[in-house]
Amino acid sequence: MDSRGPNRVLITGATSGLGRAIAIQLASRGWRIAITGRRETRLHEVAEEAKTAGAPDLLALIGSVTDHSTVASHYALIREQWGGLDWAILNAGVADSCAAENFTTTNFRWTFDTNLFGVCEWIEAVLPDMLASARALAKERAKQQGGSRADASPGAANPVIAGISSPAGWRGFPRMASYSSSKAAVSTLLESLRVELRGRGVDIITVCPGWVKSEITDRNAPGSMWMVLETDDGAARIIRGIEKRNRVVHFPFPLTHFLRYLVRPLPGWIFDPLVSRLVRPKKAPYVDESAADRIRHDVEAKRQVVEKLKDESSRV
Ligand SMILES: NC(=O)c1ccc[n+]([C@@H]2O[C@H](COP(=O)([O-])OP(=O)(O)OC[C@H]3O[C@@H](n4cnc5c(N)ncnc54)[C@H](OP(=O)(O)O)[C@@H]3O)[C@@H](O)[C@H]2O)c1
């Protein structure tokens, strides 16, 4: 904690999975928590859990990361209440199993809209203030060092933008074209910013978790994942990696080391035949669950609007 009060974190997509677990763990350390998500009831439930866990202040911000004016108004509220953020954990994401037989641009737009443009929207909102606060911090440090040039290397006090990407973006994996390509874009976006902003006091971190229990992985076939972690364990590893200011936080060892340092650099003539075997042995016909997932969220969002209207009309 510093003179501004308890640390302030934003976590997008906190109604379930990793986002929810990160929110509760940071709440239990006394952080001020801003959480976002589209499912209002779930968001309020997580807000209650975080308050019980110890968050001194909590903002539950309902809406989609894909909507520019929603994100702008969410950040305006954070700024008004807390003056800015220490960490922005851009976690909201969707996964789209996308077989070549079912290839549609709609799948890609849907996936990129959340996984990439949702991250862009929040970076656009938070980065100017983070850079300004990093400049102020650097001035303060320079004063303390007697006027010498301030050091803005990664440090515990620097503001952080951490984007949750995925090892799936390290290569093009079969039946994951939209997810793999959206996460490759997120990792490259974060790397570009990290390099450009080096030494300017805002730490940009890429997080690439292996399989972690969540609503996304609940839909995967049993036996199709290796070394699956409990959600709380995944969240704790993400927080630890951010605290250490690792450029790329990836886990668990040895899964992500194997993928990052052995599979990723493989030449295509080895990678293609090897990885294509991953899909060949499947006997059951492939079912595209992405459409079902989209419908599930649309129905849930519409149900909430109807309930709100009913509630309002009963009060009139
Ligand atoms: N679990 C894994 O094994 C794993 C591995 C690598 C990377 N990841 C990444 O980790 C992140 C978290 O996923 P998870 O595994 O914890 O899955 P999850 O339980 O499905 O959580 C996804 C969260 O994102 C939110 N979300 C989705 N679309 C949104 C939108 N348009 N606006 C705002 N919120 C949105 C969902 O909330 P609402 O539906 O309420 O909006 C939900 O809270 C994702 O970026 C995922 O790609 C996960």
The ligand as a Gaussian input file, in Angstrom:
#p B3LYP/6-31G(d) Opt

LIG

0 1
 N       -8.459000     -22.104000     -18.679000
 C       -7.412000     -22.345000     -19.451000
 O       -6.935000     -23.480000     -19.542000
 C       -6.764000     -21.208000     -20.200000
 C       -5.534000     -21.433000     -20.810000
 C       -4.927000     -20.396000     -21.519000
 C       -5.546000     -19.166000     -21.574000
 N       -6.756000     -18.975000     -20.991000
 C       -7.360000     -17.655000     -21.065000
 O       -7.712000     -17.251000     -19.763000
 C       -8.757000     -16.279000     -19.839000
 C       -9.837000     -16.627000     -18.829000
 O      -10.530000     -17.781000     -19.281000
 P      -11.030000     -18.961000     -18.319000
 O      -10.300000     -20.158000     -18.735000
 O      -11.026000     -18.522000     -16.913000
 O      -12.523000     -19.162000     -18.891000
 P      -13.959000     -18.755000     -18.349000
 O      -14.245000     -19.395000     -17.039000
 O      -14.895000     -19.030000     -19.478000
 O      -13.856000     -17.176000     -18.139000
 C      -13.950000     -16.274000     -19.197000
 C      -14.423000     -14.947000     -18.637000
 O      -14.420000     -14.002000     -19.706000
 C      -15.644000     -13.278000     -19.655000
 N      -15.984000     -12.771000     -20.973000
 C      -16.104000     -13.461000     -22.139000
 N      -16.449000     -12.616000     -23.123000
 C      -16.549000     -11.377000     -22.569000
 C      -16.867000     -10.097000     -23.062000
 N      -17.176000      -9.890000     -24.344000
 N      -16.857000      -9.048000     -22.202000
 C      -16.547000      -9.226000     -20.893000
 N      -16.251000     -10.416000     -20.368000
 C      -16.245000     -11.476000     -21.199000
 C      -16.665000     -14.268000     -19.123000
 O      -17.711000     -13.568000     -18.469000
 P      -19.175000     -13.269000     -19.063000
 O      -19.571000     -14.462000     -19.882000
 O      -20.014000     -13.075000     -17.846000
 O      -19.059000     -12.017000     -19.845000
 C      -15.846000     -15.007000     -18.082000
 O      -15.869000     -14.321000     -16.863000
 C       -9.213000     -16.268000     -21.299000
 O       -8.625000     -15.182000     -21.965000
 C       -8.673000     -17.579000     -21.829000
 O       -8.469000     -17.547000     -23.230000
 C       -7.371000     -19.969000     -20.293000

